[in-house]
Each structure stands twice: as C-alpha cells, then as structure tokens.
Amino acid sequence: MSRAATILGQRNTWWRDPNAKLPDVLPFKRQPAFDRVRARLFRGDRRRGVLLIGLRFVGKTELAKQVADAARQHDGLPGTQLAYVLLDEPKLRGSLTIDEILAAWDPFRNKDMPSLLVLDEAHRLSDPTPDASWGWARQLKGVIDDGRIDVLATGSDAGRLLEGAAEGAGRWDYVELEPLSFREFRQLRSPSGESPLEATRHQDLDSYLRMGGFPGFATERQPRQAMEGIQHYARAVLLDEMGGIRNIAKVERAFSILMDRSGSNLDTSSLSKSIGAKAETIERWLSDLESVRLIQRVPRTRAVDRSTLHLIRGQPKIHGTDPGLVAAFSRWADPMSDPHSRGSLYEAAVLRHLREVARESGPGSAIYCLQLPGSRGKKGEVDFVLLHGEEELFLVEVTSGQSEIEQKARFLREVGGDQAICGRRRVYATLVAPLDRSTRSDVPAVDAARFLESLLPLGDGDPLQPLRELSVLVGGQ
C-alpha cells in the first residue's frame, strides 16, 4: 500500500467502519451558504462540481465537513462512498494527485452508487506533469465529466481557483463564503439554542466592528485579544498565500497601511514611496491581496445614466474585506474611539453585507463609489452604489456620527432625483447611522445594527428586498 493510500485510509475511517463519523463537526451552521452548497450537490446532474471559495479562517473547512456529514447522516450516503481530503495538512500538502486519491479510494467505493469527493484547499493538488500544465481543475475535469462522483472543492486563493476553474467552463458552480454576517456573529455568541437578545444588539455591533466576522474570534469576550489574534492570522495568510514574494515584510507593511486607510482613495504612488517599492510591484501585490480576499477595490464613478458607467480614471477606493481586519491594524488601541477609524469600521461592515447582496442578486449587480466633483452644482460622495442591471440603483451612505445626518440625507435625495447622474432607474437611498432618526428630506437614518441584521434574507427570498424595505424611493420611474 502506498504512503498516500495509508494516510487517506487513516483519515477516512468510514471506508472500513460503517459507523465511523467525521470528527469534530460543529453544530453551528452558516445556514445560507450550507443550504446553497447542498442544493447544488446531489441534484442528479453530477457533471458540475461546487467550488467553495473565500478568505481563510471564515469556515470553509467546517462547512465542507458539515455538508459531508449531512450526506452521511441525512442523505444515507454509505461511508464507502465519501472521500474527504484535507490537502493543506502537512503530510499531504502538495504531494497528492487526483489519480492517487482515486486509487486509494477505489478498493472501497461502489462505482455504481452515488459518491461524494470533498477536496479541501483543492488548488494544492500536486501537478503530475513536468511542465506544470495539469493543475487542479484539469485533473478534476475527468472526474466531473464521468458523472458518477459529486465534487465539492474549497480554497482560499479565490483568484487562482477561479482562473483554474475557467479551464473547465460549465463544470463548476461557485459559492463564496464571506466572514460572518452580523446576524451570524450574534447567533454564534448567543448561548446554544437561544436567540440573540434585542437589548444587546448595539453592544454586539460594537464587538462586531472591533472583532469582525472570523468564527474563531467571534466568541472572544476581550476585543483586544481578538484583534491581536487577527493580526497574527492576517500575517500568516500573507506568508502562506504570498510567501513566494521576495520581500514579504514590505507586503505586510503595505497591508498595514491599506487597513489603516481603509475607505480612502488608493494612492499607489504614495504607497510606493512609503514602503520603497515600485508602483508596478504595488499593483501586483494589490491583485494578490484581492485574490486572497484581504482587500476589496471599489471603482469610482461620476454617474450611472442609462446603461453607461462613467468611471473615474485613476485609483479606486480600497477597503478591508472585514471590519476585524481594519480594527486589528488600526493605529488606535481602541479604533472605535477615533471618528475616522470608527467610520472605516462602519463602512467595512456595510460593504461586507452589500457585497453578498450584490453577488446573490446575480451577475448584473455590482458595487461602486459615486463621486461628484462639483459638476451640475453637486459636490460630494456617496459611499456605495449598488447597481442592479437596467432597473434599480441603491445609494447607500454610511456615517458613524450624528452631526452630518441632515446634510447627507438631503444630498442623497438630490443625487437620487438627478436623472443625469442616476438615469431613469428606480433609485433607492439609505443612510446608515448609529441610531434610527427621521430627517427633513424624508431620507431616514437607519440604525446600523438593524440595517446589518436585516440585510441578508434567509432561505430563497429576493436578496434585494430587505434593502428596498430599508430604503426610500428618491428617483426614477
């Protein structure tokens, strides 16, 4: 028996013991994502795999184990028909090909029965070809085309995974797992089986903004310890996913600066001077950081009239993909104590939720920043514009204070009613603030805690409907 077969047999004890179960499967489920993955597996057509992508440590491994466990416990899948392979563990990392996995599994598997193959960190499959032309997706192409094995693959380097999956066009469904939503964060921190208390919602929001949506830190009761843990985690991701870069210390420095400036316009030349790296090097690093989901660049636009996007040339706005990342690298011991830092945390949390809404709304949805540099008598910025095809436009402004609420609400009303900026779409406006408050312009300030907890629907509902209900119609037909 080969070394690979021995290790895989030890890990997949249910091949020999029908009563064996996957170890350490947690009861808390990321329900929307869990349901999406299960719905796309076991549907009769096994010639499409499911690719689960997302930032490291957001729970992809746990979700994959829960799906595999549900297949055993609820769908009646015999143990011989399940193979679970964690390709990131030290003994297997970079040393297994798909043929070796199948060879270890085949003596136990009934080839005439449904089967499930779970590959955790699939891009770490070893390439068996001398010219490195037979990557993970190409290796799995034959398995999927054969149609007898359902495939669930996970990975943290979303860019590399999606690039590889493009070779097998039409063979993959994508599910992206975000950091915990605010609702999930509250559920995870609540005592088992109990619903979060209404009275603690604002206190929970303060914790969420400081600690973010990483399940491993969500139950920590000391925000400072959580932030220090997230710092170590982010540096580990940089070293692991970008370790081939010659000067990783400069990458860490660049990332720290980006998190401290989260929500600002990206100035590549300034960043280049700050850390002593060429502008083209910075651009490559930014692409890598975006690929592993540590940052998000939001393009800026002056107008979205008709079907045309008037994008602003130059640098986009840049955000940390989770408020916990922004808080962990803040220059302030308590990032909520500084108005600018607090605003960055609010924006990062809102963007994380809008990003999932846009993705679940379909390929015609995207997020931009609207900047009006004095044209047509209007000057200012709307933090986020969620464009939904030719029909709808959502203006979302975020404020962490109370002093500018009337001014911001009036600006949203004026921009939304200007067809030269927003076209003839239905235009909705939402002002996210620390507390609910009415305004003279009838664009209400919506409590941030209520906004975040309400935004993502459960089940198969229209992902945009909660946003419509939290907004007011300010323009269009």
N, C-alpha and C positions, 0 to 999 in steps of 0.2 A: 504494500500500500504506500502511495506517495505521501510526502510530508503534507501537501495541501489537503489530500483526502483525509488524513488523520486529524488535522486541525479542524476541518469543516465538519467531520463526524462528531468531534468533541463539542463543537458549538451547536450543532443541530441534533441534540439528543433525541428529539421526537422521531427521527428517522428509524431508530431501533425500538424506542419505548413509546407506544401509542398514548400513554398517559402523561408524558412529559409536556411541560408548558414553557413558553417563553419566560425567562426570568425577569423580575423587576419591572413589570408593566404597570405603569401608574394609572390610577382610576380617572384622574382629571384629564379630560379630552378637549383639544382645540376643536370644538364641535363643528363649526362651519367647514374648516379645512378637512377634518376627518370625514365628514359626510361627502365632500366633493371627491376625495380620493376614492372612497368606497364605491361611489356612484359610477366612477369611470373604470373601475375594475369589475370583473365578473359580469359582464354585460352581454356575453355571447360572442362578441367580436373581439378575439384576443390578438388581432393584428395591429393593435395600438397599445403602446406602453404608457405608463403615467410617470412623468418626471416631476419630482417634488424638489423645488429649489428654495433658497432663502439664506439669510445671514446665519453664520454659525451660532450655535447655542440658543436658537429660538425654538427648538423642539422637534426638528425634522426626524431625528433618530427615534425619539419617543413616539411620534405619530406613526412612523413606519412600523414600529413594534406593535402599536395598538391595532393597526389595520391587519397585520399578520395574525395577531391574537384573536381578533374578531372573526377572521376567516376560519380559524380552528374552532373557536368556542360557539359561534353563532351560525356560521355557514356550513359547518360539518366537514371542513376540509381535513382529510386524514394527515397525520404528521408526516407520512412519507411524501406528501405532495407539496410540502413547504420547504423552501430553502431560504434561510436568512443569512446574509453575508455582510459583515461589517468590514469593508475594505480599508478602513482607516486605522484598524488596530495594528499595533507594532509588528505582530508576527505575520500579518498578511499584506501590509501596505506595499503597493507597487510590485507585488510578486505573483499575482494571480491573473490568469486569462479566463475568459468565459468558458473556453473548452475544458480547462482544468476544473472549474466549478461543476460543469455538467457531468464530467467524468466521475467526480466524487459522489454526485447525487444520483446518477443513473441506476446504480445497483439497487436502490431502494424505491425509486419512483415508478409508478404505474403509468406508462406513456399513453394509455387510453383514457386516463382520468384528468380532470382539470388540475392544474398546478399553479403555484404562485412562487415567483422568484423575487426576493427583495434584495436589492443591492444598495447598501448604504455607502455614500461617497463613491458613486459609480465611476467618476472620472479618474479614480485611482486604479482602475483595471490596468494590468500590465499589457503593454503593446507587444505582441509576439513577433512583429516584423522588424527586420534590421533598419528599415528606413522610417520607422515610427509613423506608418501610414494606416495603421489598423487600430484606431483609437476605440474608446469605449462604445460609442454609438454604432460604429461599423461592426464591432463584434456582436452587439445585441441585435443588429438588423436581421440576422438569420433566425435568431430565437423568436423574434416577434413575427416575422413572416411565416414561420412554421405554424403559428396559430394554436399551439397546444399549451403554452405557458403564459400566464399573465405576468407582466413585468412591472414592478414598482422600483424606480431608481431615484436616489436622492443625491444632493450635492450642494456644496456651499459656494463654489465659484460659478455663479449663475451665467456669467459671460461665456466661460469655457464650455459649460454644459449646453447652453443654447446654441452656441456655434457648432458643437459636435452633433447635436440633435438635428441641425439643419441638413446634415448628410442624409438623414432618414426622414425626409419631408413626408408628412402624412402619417407617420408611425408613432407620434408622441402627442399626448395631451399634457399640458403644463398646469401645475398647481403651485402657486408661490405662497410660502408660509411666512407671514410677517412676524415681527415681535408681537408680544401680547397686546391686544387692544385694551383700552381702559376697562371695558366690561369684563374681559377675561382676567385682567390684573386683579380686579376687585373679587371676582369669584375665587381665584386661586388663594387670595389672602383670607377669605372667609373660612370659618370653621366648617369642616366637612359636612356637606348636605344642607347647609344654611345659605339663604340668600343674603347678599350684601345689605347692610343697613342704610336706609336713606340718610340717617343722621350723620353718617361718616363719609358721605360722598366727597365733600370738599377736602376733608383731611386725606382721603385716599388719593385725590387728584394731586395734592402737594407731594405725596410719596411717589406717585407715578411719574411726575415731572422730574423728580430727583433721581429715581431709580430705573425708570424705563420699563421696557417690556420683555426683559430676559427672564424666562421662568426660573432659572437657577438663583436669581437675586430677588425675585418678586416677594418672597416671604420674609426677607430680611427686615428686621424692625429698626435697624440703625442705618439710615441713609448713607452716612459717611463710609461705613464698611462696604455697602453695596457699590458705591461709586469707586472705591479703591479696587474692588473685585472686577468691575467693568473695565477699569484702566488696564489691569493685567490681562483680562480677556482680549481686549482690542489689540494689545501689543502681541499677544500670542497669535491672533488671526493674521496680523501684518507679517509676522515672522514666518508663519506656516504657509500662508497663501501667496506671499510676495517675497519669500526667502531667497529667490533667485536673483533679486536686485542686489547690486554690489554694495550700496551704502544704505542698509536698512535703517540706520539711525536717522538719516535725513528724511526718510519716508515717515518715520514716527514723528519727527519734528513737524513735517508738513501737515500730517493728520491732526496733531495737537492744535496747530494754528487754525486749520479749517474748522475744527469743532468750536474753538473759541470765537470764530467769526461766523458761525452758523447763522444763516438767514441773510447774509450780506452778499453783495455782488462780488463775484470771484475776480480778483485781480491777479492774473498769472504772473505778470512782471514783478509785482510787489512780493509775491510769494517766492518767486525765483531769487530775488535779492536777499530775502530774509534767511533762506537756508543754503544759499550758494549752489544752486543747481540751474541748469539751462532750462529755458521755457519749454522746449520740446520734451525734455525729461519730465518736467512737471505735468505736462499734458498726458504723457504715458502713464504716470502714476495715478492721475485722476481717473483715467479709464480703468485702471486696475482696481482702484478703491471703489469705483461704482460697480464693477463687475462682481465684487465680493459683498456688495450691498452695505458698505460702511458709509457712503455718501450718496446724495442724490443731487443732480444738477437740474434746476428748473429754468427752462428757457424764458426769456423776457419778450413781451410783445407790446406793441403800441395800440393795436386794435385787432378785432376779430370780426370784421364786417363781411357779410355774405359768407363765402367759403374760404376767404383768404386770411391767412395769418401774417400779420405784419411784424415779423420777428426783428428784434433789435440786434444789430451786429455787435460782436464783442462778447464779453463774458456773461454767462448766466448767473443766477443766484445759486448758492450752494447751501445745502442743509445736511445735518446729520440725519440718518435714517431713523433714529430713535432718540427720544429725549434723554434717556440714560447715557448715551454716548456723549451728548452735548454737555450734560451736567458733569460727567466724570472728568472732562478735560477743561472745565471752566477755570479761569484764573481765580475765582472766588471760592472760599471754603464752603460757603452756602450760596450756590448760584441763584437761589430764589430771592436773596437779599439785594441783588443789583437789578435795577429796572431793565437794562439792556439784556442781561443774561436771562432774566425771567421771561422776557419777550421771546427770546430764541427758543426756550424750552416749550412755551406755548405753541409756537409755530411748528416746531419739530413734531409735537404730538398731533396737531391738526393735520399736518401733511401726511403722517403715517396713516391716519384714518382715511383721508381723502384719496390717497394712493390706492388703497384696497377698494374703495368705492369705484374709482375710475377703472381699475382692472376688471372688476366684476361686472361693470356696465358694458363691456365689450370693446373691440378694437377701435371703435370710433370715438373713444373718450381719452382725453389727455389733460395734463395739468400745466399751466403756465403762470407767470407773474405778469401782471398788467402794469406798465409804467407809462405815464403820460407826462412828457417833459414840457409842459406849458402850452401844448397845441390846443386850439379851439377854446382857449381860456381856462383849460383844466390842467392842473399840475398835481401830481401825486402818484400814489402806487396802491394797487390792490394786491394783497399778499398772494392770493391764489385764485386762478380762474380755471374752473373745471369745464372743459368744452365737451359737450355730448353731441357729436355729429352736427347735423344741419338744423337741429330743432331747439336745443336748450343750451344755456350758458349759466353757470353758477359763479357769482362773485363772492369770495369768502375773505373777509378781512379779520385779522386777529389782533387783539390788544390785551395786554396784561394789566392795564391800569384803567382809571375811570375818567381822567381829565379830558381826553380827546374823543369821547364816545359820540357826542353830538356832531362834531365836525366830521368824523369818519362815517357816521350814518348818513349824513347829508351828501357826502362825496359819493358813497355807494349809490344813492338814489339818482344823483346827477349822471354818473357814468352809465348806469344801467339803462337810463332813458335816452341815451345818445345813440342813435342808430348808426352814426358814422363810426362809432367805436365798437358797438356790440352787434350791429346788423339787425335783422328782423327776427332773430330767435326770441323765444321766451327767455327773459333774463331774470334770474332769482338772485337775491342778495341776502347775505348772512353776516352779521357782525358778532364774532365770538369774543366774549369778555368774561371777567371773573364772576359776574353775577347777572341775573336777568334784570333788564331795565328797558322801559319804553323810551322812545325818543320823539322829538318834534317832527322828524321826517318820516315817521311810521316804519323805519327800518329798525326793528328792535335789537337790543343787545341780548344775545343768547348766552346763558350760563355755560361756561366751557365744560364743566363736569357733565352737565346734562347733554350738551352737544356731543361730546365724545362717546358717552354711554349709549346715546340713542342712534348714532350714525349708521352702524352696521347692522342690518337686519339678520335675524336668524332664519334658517330654512331657505325656501326658494323665492322669497319676496323680491320685488324690484329693488335693487341696491340703491337707486336714486330717490326712492320715495321718502325715506326719513329725512334726507337733505332738503327735499321740497317742503316738507312739513315744518322744518326748522327755519325756512327762508320766507321772504316776502317777494311777490312778483313786482318788479320795478320797470320792466320794459318788454318790448316785443309784442307779438300778436298771439 
